[in-house]
Amino acid sequence: MADPEVEMTDIVVVLDDSTGAKLDELVASLKQAGVQIDDVDQDNGVVEGSVQTAKVKSIEKIPNVKYVRGVFNYLSEPAGDGEQPIPE
């Protein structure tokens, strides 16, 4: 039986200015909440990643998160769909 598709959202998380040295802890909190981290811009307090769409609202409630912007929604590929990766 194939895994069901899951709706995902690419997000940009903007952290409030008071985060300072706590950025690593906040990134860990985002990961624990299910965010797959793609990039961390320490200078601007911005984290890019993706998360299940149903979890976006809970990400907004994490302490020191100023806001979350959904950039793109898509259905994830089910694991083991039979497609082979294209060799480089």
DSSP file (Angstrom, degrees, kcal/mol; ACC not computed):
  #  RESIDUE AA STRUCTURE BP1 BP2  ACC     N-H-->O    O-->H-N    N-H-->O    O-->H-N    TCO  KAPPA ALPHA  PHI   PSI    X-CA   Y-CA   Z-CA
    1    1 A M              0   0    0      0, 0.0     2,-0.1     0, 0.0     0, 0.0   0.000 360.0 360.0 360.0 129.5    0.0    0.0    0.0
    2    2 A A        -     0   0    0      1,-0.1    78,-0.1    79,-0.0     3,-0.1  -0.421 360.0-104.7 -75.5 147.9    1.4    3.4   -1.0
    3    3 A D        -     0   0    0     76,-0.6    -1,-0.1    -2,-0.1     2,-0.1  -0.460  42.2-108.9 -66.9 142.5    1.9    6.1    1.5
    4    4 A P        -     0   0    0      0, 0.0    75,-0.2     0, 0.0     2,-0.1  -0.392  35.7-101.7 -70.7 152.2   -0.7    8.9    1.2
    5    5 A E        -     0   0    0     73,-0.1     2,-0.4    -2,-0.1    72,-0.1  -0.454  34.7-148.3 -70.7 148.0    0.3   12.2   -0.1
    6    6 A V        -     0   0    0     70,-0.3    70,-3.2    -2,-0.1     2,-0.5  -0.968  14.3-122.7-120.8 133.6    0.8   14.9    2.5
    7    7 A E  E     -A   75   0A   0     -2,-0.4    46,-2.2    68,-0.2    47,-0.4  -0.639  36.5-172.9 -76.4 126.8    0.2   18.6    1.8
    8    8 A M  E     -AB  74  52A   0     66,-3.6    66,-2.4    -2,-0.5     2,-0.4  -0.813  13.6-153.1-118.3 157.0    3.4   20.6    2.6
    9    9 A T  E     -AB  73  51A   0     42,-2.8    42,-2.0    -2,-0.3     2,-0.4  -0.995  13.6-138.3-132.7 128.1    4.1   24.3    2.7
   10   10 A D  E     -AB  72  50A   0     62,-3.0    61,-3.5    -2,-0.4    62,-1.1  -0.729  37.8-169.3 -77.4 131.4    7.5   26.0    2.1
   11   11 A I  E     -AB  70  49A   0     38,-3.0    38,-2.1    -2,-0.4     2,-0.5  -0.868  29.6-149.2-127.8 157.1    7.7   28.7    4.8
   12   12 A V  E     -AB  69  48A   0     57,-2.1    57,-2.8    -2,-0.3     2,-0.6  -0.997  20.3-160.1-120.1 121.3    9.8   31.7    5.8
   13   13 A V  E     -AB  68  47A   0     34,-3.4    34,-2.6    -2,-0.5     2,-0.5  -0.909   0.2-159.9-106.8 122.5    9.9   32.1    9.6
   14   14 A V  E     -AB  67  46A   0     53,-2.7    52,-2.4    -2,-0.6    53,-1.6  -0.900  10.3-151.6-103.5 125.5   10.9   35.6   10.8
   15   15 A L  E     -A   65   0A   0     30,-3.0    50,-0.2    -2,-0.5    49,-0.1  -0.661  23.0-103.3 -95.3 150.2   12.2   35.7   14.4
   16   16 A D    >   -     0   0    0     48,-2.3     3,-1.5    -2,-0.3    -1,-0.1  -0.249  34.1-106.0 -70.7 163.9   11.8   38.7   16.7
   17   17 A D  T 3  S+     0   0    0      1,-0.3     3,-0.5     2,-0.1    -1,-0.1   0.654 111.5  68.9 -66.2 -17.5   14.8   40.9   17.3
   18   18 A S  T 3  S+     0   0    0      1,-0.2    -1,-0.3     2,-0.1     4,-0.2   0.430  72.7  91.7 -84.1   2.7   15.3   39.6   20.9
   19   19 A T    X   +     0   0    0     -3,-1.5     3,-3.0     1,-0.2    -1,-0.2   0.924  49.6 141.7 -66.9 -44.8   16.5   36.2   19.7
   20   20 A G  G >  S+     0   0    0     -3,-0.5     3,-1.1     1,-0.3    -1,-0.2  -0.132  78.7   4.7  46.5-119.2   20.2   37.0   19.6
   21   21 A A  G >  S+     0   0    0      1,-0.3     3,-0.6    -3,-0.1    -1,-0.3   0.557 119.9  76.7 -74.0  -8.3   22.2   34.1   20.9
   22   22 A K  G <>  +     0   0    0     -3,-3.0     4,-2.3     1,-0.2     3,-0.3   0.396  61.6 103.6 -82.9   5.0   19.1   31.9   21.2
   23   23 A L  H <> S+     0   0    0     -3,-1.1     4,-2.5     1,-0.2    -1,-0.2   0.886  78.0  51.7 -57.1 -42.3   18.9   31.3   17.4
   24   24 A D  H <> S+     0   0    0     -3,-0.6     4,-2.0     1,-0.2    -1,-0.2   0.892 110.5  49.3 -61.6 -39.3   20.3   27.8   17.7
   25   25 A E  H  > S+     0   0    0     -3,-0.3     4,-2.1    -4,-0.3    -1,-0.2   0.890 111.0  49.7 -66.3 -39.2   17.7   27.0   20.3
   26   26 A L  H  X S+     0   0    0     -4,-2.3     4,-2.3     2,-0.2    -2,-0.2   0.889 109.2  51.0 -67.9 -38.9   14.9   28.4   18.1
   27   27 A V  H  X S+     0   0    0     -4,-2.5     4,-2.4    -5,-0.2    -1,-0.2   0.907 109.9  51.0 -63.2 -40.6   16.1   26.4   15.1
   28   28 A A  H  X S+     0   0    0     -4,-2.0     4,-2.4     1,-0.2    -2,-0.2   0.892 109.0  51.2 -62.7 -39.3   16.0   23.3   17.3
   29   29 A S  H  X S+     0   0    0     -4,-2.1     4,-1.5     2,-0.2    -2,-0.2   0.891 109.3  50.4 -64.5 -39.6   12.5   24.2   18.4
   30   30 A L  H  <>S+     0   0    0     -4,-2.3     5,-2.5     2,-0.2     4,-0.3   0.921 111.1  48.3 -64.0 -43.4   11.4   24.5   14.7
   31   31 A K  H ><5S+     0   0    0     -4,-2.4     3,-1.5     1,-0.2    -2,-0.2   0.909 109.8  52.1 -62.1 -41.7   12.9   21.1   13.9
   32   32 A Q  H 3<5S+     0   0    0     -4,-2.4    -1,-0.2     1,-0.3    -2,-0.2   0.807 105.4  56.2 -64.7 -28.9   11.2   19.6   16.9
   33   33 A A  T 3<5S-     0   0    0     -4,-1.5    -1,-0.3    -5,-0.2    -2,-0.2   0.472 130.1 -94.7 -82.4  -2.2    7.9   21.1   15.6
   34   34 A G  T < 5S+     0   0    0     -3,-1.5     2,-0.4     1,-0.3    18,-0.3   0.517  74.3 146.1 106.0   6.1    8.4   19.3   12.3
   35   35 A V      < -     0   0    0     -5,-2.5     2,-0.8    -6,-0.1    -1,-0.3  -0.630  42.2-144.6 -80.2 130.2   10.1   21.9   10.1
   36   36 A Q  E     -C   50   0A   0     14,-3.3    14,-1.6    -2,-0.4     2,-0.3  -0.861  25.9-138.0 -91.2 108.7   12.6   20.7    7.6
   37   37 A I  E     +C   49   0A   0     -2,-0.8    12,-0.3    12,-0.2     3,-0.1  -0.511  33.1 168.3 -77.2 129.2   15.2   23.5    7.7
   38   38 A D  E     +     0   0A   0     10,-3.0     2,-0.3     1,-0.4    11,-0.2   0.740  67.3   1.5-104.1 -37.2   16.7   24.6    4.3
   39   39 A D  E     -C   48   0A   0      9,-1.8     9,-2.9     2,-0.0     2,-0.5  -0.993  51.7-156.8-155.7 143.4   18.5   27.8    5.3
   40   40 A V  E     -C   47   0A   0     -2,-0.3     2,-0.9     7,-0.2     7,-0.2  -0.981   5.5-163.5-124.8 118.2   19.2   29.9    8.4
   41   41 A D  E  >> -C   46   0A   0      5,-3.4     5,-1.9    -2,-0.5     4,-1.2  -0.829   9.9-179.1-100.1  94.4   20.0   33.6    7.9
   42   42 A Q  T  45S+     0   0    0     -2,-0.9    -1,-0.2     1,-0.2     3,-0.1   0.842  76.1  58.7 -65.9 -35.0   21.5   34.5   11.2
   43   43 A D  T  45S+     0   0    0      1,-0.2    -1,-0.2    -3,-0.1    -2,-0.0   0.842 119.2  28.4 -64.9 -33.2   22.1   38.2   10.4
   44   44 A N  T  45S-     0   0    0     -3,-0.5    -1,-0.2     2,-0.1    -2,-0.2   0.433 104.7-119.2-109.3  -1.5   18.4   38.8    9.7
   45   45 A G  T  <5 +     0   0    0     -4,-1.2   -30,-3.0     1,-0.2     2,-0.4   0.917  65.2 140.1  64.8  44.0   16.8   36.2   12.0
   46   46 A V  E   < -BC  14  41A   0     -5,-1.9    -5,-3.4   -32,-0.2     2,-0.4  -0.966  33.3-168.4-124.8 136.1   15.1   34.4    9.2
   47   47 A V  E     -BC  13  40A   0    -34,-2.6   -34,-3.4    -2,-0.4     2,-0.4  -0.986   5.1-160.7-123.9 132.5   14.7   30.6    8.7
   48   48 A E  E     +BC  12  39A   0     -9,-2.9   -10,-3.0    -2,-0.4    -9,-1.8  -0.896  33.8 113.0-110.4 142.8   13.5   28.9    5.5
   49   49 A G  E     -BC  11  37A   0    -38,-2.1   -38,-3.0    -2,-0.4     2,-0.3  -0.941  52.8 -94.6-175.0-163.5   12.1   25.4    5.4
   50   50 A S  E     +BC  10  36A   0    -14,-1.6   -14,-3.3    -2,-0.3     2,-0.3  -0.979  31.5 171.1-139.7 152.3    9.1   23.3    4.8
   51   51 A V  E     -B    9   0A   0    -42,-2.0   -42,-2.8    -2,-0.3   -16,-0.1  -0.972  46.7 -77.7-153.1 158.2    6.5   21.8    7.1
   52   52 A Q  E >   -B    8   0A   0     -2,-0.3     3,-2.2   -18,-0.3     4,-0.4  -0.438  45.3-125.1 -59.7 135.5    3.2   19.9    6.8
   53   53 A T  G >  S+     0   0    0    -46,-2.2     3,-1.5     1,-0.3     4,-0.4   0.843 108.5  62.0 -54.9 -37.2    0.6   22.5    6.0
   54   54 A A  G 3  S+     0   0    0    -47,-0.4    -1,-0.3     1,-0.3     4,-0.2   0.678 102.0  53.3 -64.4 -16.6   -1.5   21.5    9.0
   55   55 A K  G <> S+     0   0    0     -3,-2.2     4,-1.6     1,-0.2    -1,-0.3   0.462  78.8  94.2 -98.1  -2.3    1.4   22.5   11.4
   56   56 A V  H <> S+     0   0    0     -3,-1.5     4,-1.4    -4,-0.4     3,-0.3   0.913  84.3  51.4 -59.5 -44.8    1.9   26.1   10.1
   57   57 A K  H  > S+     0   0    0     -4,-0.4     4,-0.6     1,-0.2    -1,-0.2   0.861 108.1  52.2 -62.1 -35.6   -0.4   27.6   12.7
   58   58 A S  H >4 S+     0   0    0     -3,-0.2     3,-0.6    -4,-0.2     4,-0.3   0.824 103.7  57.8 -71.3 -28.6    1.5   25.8   15.5
   59   59 A I  H >< S+     0   0    0     -4,-1.6     3,-1.4    -3,-0.3    -1,-0.2   0.878  99.9  58.9 -64.8 -37.3    4.8   27.2   14.2
   60   60 A E  H 3< S+     0   0    0     -4,-1.4    -1,-0.2     1,-0.3    -2,-0.2   0.744 100.9  57.0 -62.9 -23.2    3.4   30.7   14.6
   61   61 A K  T << S+     0   0    0     -3,-0.6    -1,-0.3    -4,-0.6    -2,-0.2   0.480  76.5 113.7 -90.5  -3.3    2.9   30.0   18.4
   62   62 A I  S X  S-     0   0    0     -3,-1.4     3,-1.8    -4,-0.3   -36,-0.0  -0.506  81.7 -98.3 -68.3 133.3    6.5   29.1   19.1
   63   63 A P  T 3  S+     0   0    0      0, 0.0    -1,-0.1     0, 0.0     3,-0.1  -0.214 106.7  19.5 -54.6 141.6    8.1   31.7   21.4
   64   64 A N  T 3  S+     0   0    0      1,-0.3   -48,-2.3    -3,-0.1     2,-0.7   0.486  87.5 129.3  74.0   7.4   10.2   34.4   19.6
   65   65 A V  E <   -A   15   0A   0     -3,-1.8    -1,-0.3   -50,-0.2   -50,-0.3  -0.842  37.7-171.7 -89.7 119.4    8.6   33.7   16.2
   66   66 A K  E     -     0   0A   0    -52,-2.4     2,-0.3    -2,-0.7   -51,-0.2   0.952  63.0 -31.5 -76.5 -52.1    7.4   37.1   14.8
   67   67 A Y  E     -A   14   0A   0    -53,-1.6   -53,-2.7     2,-0.0     2,-0.4  -0.984  49.5-133.9-161.4 165.0    5.5   35.6   11.9
   68   68 A V  E     -A   13   0A   0     -2,-0.3     2,-0.6   -55,-0.2   -55,-0.2  -0.988  16.0-160.0-124.3 128.0    5.4   32.8    9.4
   69   69 A R  E     -A   12   0A   0    -57,-2.8   -57,-2.1    -2,-0.4     2,-0.5  -0.941  12.3-141.9-111.0 122.1    4.9   33.3    5.7
   70   70 A G  E     +A   11   0A   0     -2,-0.6   -59,-0.2   -59,-0.2     3,-0.1  -0.710  22.5 176.6 -78.3 125.9    3.7   30.4    3.6
   71   71 A V  E     +     0   0A   0    -61,-3.5     2,-0.3    -2,-0.5   -60,-0.2   0.829  61.0   0.6 -99.9 -40.8    5.5   30.6    0.3
   72   72 A F  E     -A   10   0A   0    -62,-1.1   -62,-3.0     2,-0.0     2,-0.4  -0.967  56.8-152.3-157.0 131.0    4.3   27.6   -1.7
   73   73 A N  E     +A    9   0A   0     -2,-0.3     2,-0.3   -64,-0.2   -64,-0.2  -0.851  27.7 153.6-105.6 144.0    1.9   24.7   -1.0
   74   74 A Y  E     -A    8   0A   0    -66,-2.4   -66,-3.6    -2,-0.4     2,-0.5  -0.976  44.6-102.6-158.3 164.9    2.4   21.3   -2.7
   75   75 A L  E     -A    7   0A   0     -2,-0.3   -68,-0.2   -68,-0.2     2,-0.1  -0.844  41.1-124.7 -94.8 130.6    1.7   17.6   -2.2
   76   76 A S        -     0   0    0    -70,-3.2   -70,-0.3    -2,-0.5     3,-0.0  -0.371  26.4-105.4 -72.4 153.3    4.7   15.5   -1.1
   77   77 A E        -     0   0    0    -72,-0.1    -1,-0.1     1,-0.1     3,-0.1  -0.634  38.2-115.2 -75.0 130.2    5.8   12.6   -3.1
   78   78 A P    >   -     0   0    0      0, 0.0     3,-0.7     0, 0.0   -73,-0.1  -0.410  36.7-101.0 -64.9 144.5    4.8    9.3   -1.4
   79   79 A A  T 3  S+     0   0    0      1,-0.2   -76,-0.6   -75,-0.2    -3,-0.0  -0.405 104.1  17.9 -65.0 139.3    7.8    7.3   -0.4
   80   80 A G  T 3  S+     0   0    0      3,-0.1    -1,-0.2     1,-0.1     0, 0.0   0.880  71.3 155.6  70.2  39.5    8.6    4.4   -2.7
   81   81 A D    <   -     0   0    0     -3,-0.7     3,-0.1     2,-0.1    -1,-0.1   0.462  62.2-111.0 -80.3   1.8    6.6    5.7   -5.7
   82   82 A G  S    S+     0   0    0      1,-0.3     2,-0.2     0, 0.0    -1,-0.1   0.307  74.4 131.8  92.2  -9.9    8.8    3.7   -8.0
   83   83 A E        -     0   0    0      1,-0.0    -1,-0.3     0, 0.0    -2,-0.1  -0.553  48.7-140.6 -77.7 141.3   10.6    6.6   -9.7
   84   84 A Q        -     0   0    0     -2,-0.2    -1,-0.0    -3,-0.1     2,-0.0  -0.807  23.1-107.5 -99.7 141.7   14.3    6.4  -10.0
   85   85 A P        -     0   0    0      0, 0.0    -1,-0.1     0, 0.0     0, 0.0  -0.349  34.9-110.2 -65.6 149.1   16.5    9.4   -9.4
   86   86 A I        -     0   0    0      1,-0.1     2,-0.0     2,-0.0     0, 0.0  -0.696  35.4-121.1 -80.4 123.8   18.1   10.9  -12.5
   87   87 A P              0   0    0      0, 0.0    -1,-0.1     0, 0.0    -3,-0.0  -0.358 360.0 360.0 -66.5 145.6   21.9   10.3  -12.4
   88   88 A E              0   0    0     -2,-0.0    -2,-0.0     0, 0.0     0, 0.0   0.449 360.0 360.0 -85.5 360.0   24.1   13.4  -12.4
